[in-house]
């Protein structure tokens, strides 16, 4: 390019940043497709990951249309699940379940047969110590992929304890 990135208009820089984020997410999805069992479940922010990885995700904002048009009676449940996932993934403070509590409730409810669990976080977010970093191959500047250990390997009692959040 003939201009350095810092001299480009802000809308161009924003476009380049969004493209770089998509590229990293796509690289993580490709890794997931090639390196995880079909029964693995991912906590991610976008439905594109589901299509590219061919793996289950918990909820994505793009799912709202499906529920709105095809299962409106489940829309409130989906919205609650999506909101809980965003709060668990994000660095939100307040009375939200931890990532471990959220995954624990999913293992007991919607995903009892799921094997491995992963979460795609923004690289700048500080993850819980229990997570196992997946070595980046094509991502890492904007996203970090972590394996969520099973309860027996959590290293801390209460990692899966979701008694406070059951039934939500």
SERO-4910 file (N, C-alpha, C, O; in steps of 0.05 Angstrom, whole numbers):
BEGIN
 pado doro    nc1    nc2    nc3   cac1   cac2   cac3    cc1    cc2    cc3    oc1    oc2    oc3
  Unk    A     17    -23      0      0      0      0     18     25      0     40     25     10
  Unk    A      8     46    -11     24     70    -14     23     88     11     40    106     13
  Unk    A      5     83     29      4     99     54      9     81     78      0     58     78
  Unk    A     24     90     97     27     75    122      0     73    136    -17     91    133
  Unk    A     -5     52    150    -30     47    164    -39     71    181    -62     78    182
  Unk    A    -20     83    195    -27    105    213    -37    130    198    -50    147    210
  Unk    A    -32    132    172    -41    155    157    -67    150    141    -78    169    129
  Unk    A    -77    126    142   -102    120    128   -126    130    144   -124    133    168
  Unk    A   -147    136    130   -171    146    144   -181    125    165   -176    101    162
  Unk    A   -194    135    185   -202    117    207   -221     95    197   -219     73    207
  Unk    A   -239    101    178   -257     80    169   -241     57    155   -250     34    156
  Unk    A   -220     64    142   -203     44    129   -189     27    150   -187      3    148
  Unk    A   -178     40    171   -164     26    192   -184      7    207   -177    -15    214
  Unk    A   -208     17    211   -229      0    224   -235    -25    207   -238    -47    217
  Unk    A   -238    -20    181   -243    -42    163   -220    -62    164   -225    -87    164
  Unk    A   -196    -53    163   -172    -71    164   -172    -87    191   -165   -110    191
  Unk    A   -179    -74    213   -179    -87    239   -201   -109    239   -196   -131    249
  Unk    A   -225   -103    229   -246   -123    228   -238   -146    211   -244   -169    218
  Unk    A   -225   -141    188   -216   -162    171   -195   -179    185   -195   -204    183
  Unk    A   -177   -167    199   -156   -182    214   -169   -199    236   -160   -222    241
  Unk    A   -190   -189    249   -204   -205    269   -217   -229    256   -216   -251    267
  Unk    A   -231   -225    234   -243   -247    219   -223   -268    211   -228   -292    213
  Unk    A   -200   -259    201   -179   -277    192   -169   -294    216   -165   -318    212
  Unk    A   -165   -282    239   -156   -297    262   -178   -317    271   -172   -340    278
  Unk    A   -203   -308    272   -225   -326    279   -226   -350    260   -231   -372    268
  Unk    A   -223   -344    234   -224   -365    214   -200   -385    218   -203   -409    214
  Unk    A   -177   -375    225   -154   -392    231   -160   -410    255   -153   -434    254
  Unk    A   -172   -399    275   -179   -415    299   -200   -436    292   -199   -459    302
  Unk    A   -219   -429    275   -240   -448    267   -228   -470    250   -236   -494    253
  Unk    A   -209   -464    233   -195   -485    217   -180   -503    235   -181   -528    232
  Unk    A   -166   -492    255   -152   -509    274   -172   -528    289   -166   -551    292
  Unk    A   -195   -517    297   -215   -533    311   -224   -556    294   -227   -578    304
  Unk    A   -230   -551    269   -239   -572    251   -219   -594    248   -226   -617    246
  Unk    A   -193   -587    247   -172   -606    242   -162   -620    267   -151   -642    266
  Unk    A   -166   -608    291   -152   -618    315   -170   -625    338   -160   -632    359
  Unk    A   -197   -623    335   -214   -629    357   -234   -650    349   -241   -653    325
  Unk    A   -244   -666    368   -265   -686    361   -291   -672    353   -296   -649    361
  Unk    A   -307   -686    338   -332   -675    329   -351   -666    352   -368   -649    349
  Unk    A   -348   -679    375   -365   -673    398   -355   -649    414   -368   -643    434
  Unk    A   -334   -635    406   -324   -612    421   -344   -589    418   -358   -586    398
  Unk    A   -346   -573    439   -364   -550    440   -347   -525    445   -328   -525    461
  Unk    A   -354   -503    431   -339   -479    432   -356   -456    442   -380   -454    434
  Unk    A   -345   -439    459   -358   -414    467   -344   -392    451   -321   -386    455
  Unk    A   -359   -381    432   -349   -361    414   -370   -339    410   -393   -343    417
  Unk    A   -362   -317    398   -381   -295    394   -395   -295    367   -413   -279    362
  Unk    A   -386   -312    348   -397   -310    321   -405   -338    311   -393   -358    316
  Unk    A   -427   -338    296   -437   -362    284   -420   -372    261   -422   -396    253
  Unk    A   -404   -354    249   -387   -363    227   -368   -385    236   -360   -402    221
  Unk    A   -360   -384    262   -342   -404    273   -355   -432    270   -341   -451    263
  Unk    A   -381   -434    275   -395   -460    273   -393   -471    245   -388   -495    241
  Unk    A   -397   -454    225   -396   -463    197   -368   -472    189   -364   -492    176
  Unk    A   -348   -456    196   -321   -461    187   -308   -485    202   -293   -500    191
  Unk    A   -314   -487    228   -302   -508    244   -317   -535    242   -306   -556    247
  Unk    A   -342   -533    235   -360   -556    235   -361   -568    263   -362   -593    267
  Unk    A   -362   -551    283   -364   -559    311   -387   -543    323   -395   -522    314
  Unk    A   -397   -554    345   -419   -541    359   -409   -516    374   -387   -515    385
  Unk    A   -426   -496    374   -421   -473    391   -446   -470    408   -467   -481    402
  Unk    A   -444   -455    430   -466   -452    448   -487   -433    437   -510   -441    434
  Unk    A   -480   -409    430   -499   -389    420   -483   -367    405   -461   -361    412
  Unk    A   -496   -356    385   -484   -334    370   -506   -314    363   -529   -321    361
  Unk    A   -498   -289    360   -518   -268    355   -533   -273    329   -556   -265    327
  Unk    A   -521   -287    310   -534   -293    285   -557   -313    288   -574   -315    271
  Unk    A   -558   -327    311   -580   -347    316   -607   -334    321   -627   -347    319
  Unk    A   -607   -308    327   -632   -295    334   -653   -298    312   -677   -302    318
  Unk    A   -645   -296    287   -664   -298    265   -678   -326    264   -702   -328    260
  Unk    A   -663   -346    269   -674   -373    269   -695   -376    291   -717   -386    286
  Unk    A   -689   -366    315   -708   -368    336   -732   -350    332   -754   -357    337
  Unk    A   -727   -326    322   -749   -307    318   -769   -317    298   -793   -315    303
  Unk    A   -759   -329    276   -778   -338    255   -787   -367    257   -809   -373    249
  Unk    A   -770   -384    268   -777   -412    268   -784   -424    295   -796   -445    297
  Unk    A   -776   -410    317   -782   -421    343   -786   -397    363   -771   -395    382
  Unk    A   -805   -380    357   -808   -356    374   -814   -362    403   -807   -346    421
  Unk    A   -826   -385    408   -831   -393    436   -805   -398    452   -805   -399    476
  Unk    A   -783   -403    438   -757   -408    451   -739   -384    450   -716   -385    460
  Unk    A   -748   -361    439   -732   -338    436   -722   -327    463   -698   -320    466
  Unk    A   -738   -326    483   -730   -317    510   -709   -335    522   -689   -325    534
  Unk    A   -712   -361    519   -692   -380    529   -665   -376    515   -644   -376    527
  Unk    A   -667   -373    488   -642   -369    473   -629   -343    482   -604   -342    486
  Unk    A   -644   -322    485   -633   -296    493   -619   -298    520   -598   -287    525
  Unk    A   -632   -313    539   -620   -317    565   -593   -332    563   -574   -325    575
  Unk    A   -593   -353    546   -569   -368    542   -547   -351    529   -524   -352    538
  Unk    A   -554   -336    509   -535   -319    495   -524   -298    515   -500   -293    515
  Unk    A   -541   -286    530   -532   -266    550   -514   -278    571   -493   -266    578
  Unk    A   -521   -301    581   -504   -315    600   -477   -321    588   -456   -318    602
  Unk    A   -476   -330    563   -451   -336    550   -434   -311    548   -410   -311    554
  Unk    A   -446   -289    538   -431   -264    535   -420   -254    562   -397   -245    563
  Unk    A   -435   -257    583   -426   -248    609   -404   -266    619   -385   -257    632
  Unk    A   -406   -292    614   -385   -311    622   -359   -307    607   -337   -309    618
  Unk    A   -362   -302    581   -338   -298    564   -326   -271    570   -301   -269    572
  Unk    A   -342   -251    572   -332   -224    576   -320   -219    603   -322   -236    621
  Unk    A   -309   -197    606   -297   -191    632   -317   -174    648   -309   -155    662
  Unk    A   -342   -181    646   -363   -167    660   -360   -171    690   -354   -193    699
  Unk    A   -365   -150    705   -366   -153    734   -395   -152    742   -412   -140    729
  Unk    A   -400   -164    764   -427   -164    774   -436   -192    780   -419   -211    782
  Unk    A   -462   -196    784   -472   -222    793   -475   -243    770   -496   -255    767
  Unk    A   -454   -246    754   -455   -265    732   -440   -290    739   -422   -289    755
  Unk    A   -448   -312    726   -433   -337    732   -405   -335    720   -400   -322    700
  Unk    A   -387   -349    733   -360   -350    722   -361   -368    697   -381   -382    692
  Unk    A   -340   -369    682   -339   -386    659   -342   -415    667   -357   -430    654
  Unk    A   -329   -423    689   -332   -450    698   -360   -457    707   -370   -479    701
  Unk    A   -374   -439    720   -401   -444    728   -419   -446    704   -437   -463    703
  Unk    A   -415   -429    684   -431   -429    660   -428   -456    645   -448   -468    638
  Unk    A   -403   -464    641   -398   -490    628   -409   -513    644   -421   -532    633
  Unk    A   -406   -512    670   -418   -533    687   -448   -535    684   -458   -558    683
  Unk    A   -462   -513    682   -491   -514    678   -498   -525    650   -518   -539    647
  Unk    A   -481   -519    630   -486   -530    603   -481   -560    603   -496   -574    590
  Unk    A   -461   -569    617   -455   -598    617   -478   -613    630   -483   -636    623
  Unk    A   -491   -601    650   -513   -614    663   -539   -611    649   -558   -625    654
  Unk    A   -541   -591    631   -566   -585    618   -566   -590    588   -573   -612    579
  Unk    A   -558   -571    572   -560   -572    543   -539   -591    530   -545   -602    508
  Unk    A   -516   -594    542   -495   -609    529   -484   -631    547   -460   -632    552
  Unk    A   -500   -650    556   -490   -671    574   -471   -690    561   -455   -702    575
  Unk    A   -472   -693    535   -454   -712    521   -429   -699    510   -412   -713    498
  Unk    A   -426   -673    513   -403   -659    502   -377   -669    514   -376   -675    538
  Unk    A   -357   -672    498   -331   -681    507   -313   -658    515   -313   -650    538
  Unk    A   -299   -647    496   -281   -625    502   -295   -599    499   -314   -596    483
  Unk    A   -286   -579    515   -296   -552    515   -274   -532    509   -252   -535    519
  Unk    A   -280   -512    493   -261   -491    486   -274   -464    487   -299   -462    485
  Unk    A   -258   -444    491   -269   -416    491   -249   -399    475   -225   -400    479
  Unk    A   -260   -382    458   -244   -363    443   -248   -336    456   -269   -324    455
  Unk    A   -226   -326    467   -227   -300    481   -210   -280    466   -193   -287    450
  Unk    A   -216   -255    471   -199   -234    460   -172   -236    473   -170   -241    497
  Unk    A   -151   -232    458   -124   -236    469   -118   -217    492   -102   -224    509
  Unk    A   -131   -194    493   -125   -175    514   -139   -182    540   -131   -172    561
  Unk    A   -158   -201    540   -172   -209    564   -155   -228    580   -140   -244    569
  Unk    A   -156   -225    606   -141   -242    624   -159   -267    630   -180   -264    642
  Unk    A   -150   -290    622   -167   -314    625   -164   -325    654   -145   -319    668
  Unk    A   -184   -341    662   -181   -355    688   -157   -373    687   -150   -384    665
  Unk    A   -144   -377    709   -119   -392    710   -123   -421    702   -104   -435    693
  Unk    A   -147   -432    705   -152   -460    699   -152   -467    669   -149   -490    662
  Unk    A   -154   -447    652   -155   -453    623   -128   -460    612   -107   -451    622
  Unk    A   -128   -478    592   -104   -487    579   -102   -473    552   -119   -478    534
  Unk    A    -81   -457    548    -78   -443    523    -71   -462    500    -54   -480    503
  Unk    A    -85   -459    478    -79   -475    453    -58   -459    438    -62   -435    434
  Unk    A    -37   -472    431    -15   -458    416    -26   -445    391    -37   -460    374
  Unk    A    -23   -419    387    -35   -406    364    -21   -414    338      3   -416    336
  Unk    A    -38   -419    318    -28   -423    290    -44   -406    272    -65   -415    261
  Unk    A    -36   -382    268    -51   -364    250    -69   -344    266    -83   -328    254
  Unk    A    -68   -345    292    -82   -326    308    -65   -320    333    -44   -333    336
  Unk    A    -73   -302    350    -58   -296    374    -55   -267    379    -51   -259    402
  Unk    A    -57   -251    359    -54   -222    363    -80   -210    374    -81   -193    391
  Unk    A   -103   -220    363   -129   -210    371   -145   -230    387   -162   -222    404
  Unk    A   -140   -256    383   -155   -277    397   -136   -297    409   -114   -301    399
  Unk    A   -146   -310    430   -132   -332    443   -152   -355    447   -174   -350    456
  Unk    A   -145   -379    440   -162   -402    443   -153   -418    466   -129   -424    469
  Unk    A   -172   -426    484   -165   -441    508   -182   -466    509   -206   -466    501
  Unk    A   -170   -487    519   -185   -511    526   -194   -509    554   -179   -501    572
  Unk    A   -219   -515    559   -230   -515    586   -227   -543    597   -239   -561    587
  Unk    A   -212   -546    618   -206   -573    629   -231   -585    641   -249   -571    651
  Unk    A   -233   -612    640   -255   -625    654   -253   -621    684   -232   -612    694
  Unk    A   -275   -626    698   -276   -620    726   -254   -634    742   -243   -622    761
  Unk    A   -247   -658    735   -227   -673    750   -200   -661    748   -183   -665    765
  Unk    A   -195   -645    727   -169   -633    722   -169   -603    727   -150   -589    720
  Unk    A   -190   -593    738   -193   -564    741   -173   -551    759   -166   -528    756
  Unk    A   -162   -566    778   -141   -556    795   -152   -538    817   -136   -528    834
  Unk    A   -178   -534    818   -189   -518    839   -218   -528    844   -234   -530    826
  Unk    A   -223   -533    869   -250   -542    876   -270   -520    869   -265   -497    874
  Unk    A   -292   -528    858   -313   -509    851   -312   -499    823   -329   -483    815
  Unk    A   -293   -508    807   -291   -499    779   -317   -504    764   -326   -487    749
  Unk    A   -329   -528    769   -354   -534    755   -379   -529    772   -401   -534    763
  Unk    A   -375   -520    797   -398   -517    815   -416   -495    805   -408   -471    804
  Unk    A   -439   -503    797   -458   -483    786   -484   -483    802   -505   -475    791
  Unk    A   -484   -493    827   -508   -496    842   -524   -470    843   -549   -471    844
  Unk    A   -510   -448    844   -524   -422    846   -538   -415    820   -557   -400    820
  Unk    A   -530   -428    797   -541   -420    771   -558   -442    759   -567   -438    736
  Unk    A   -563   -464    773   -580   -485    761   -608   -475    757   -619   -459    773
  Unk    A   -620   -484    736   -647   -477    730   -650   -450    715   -673   -442    710
  Unk    A   -629   -437    709   -630   -411    695   -630   -416    666   -631   -397    650
***
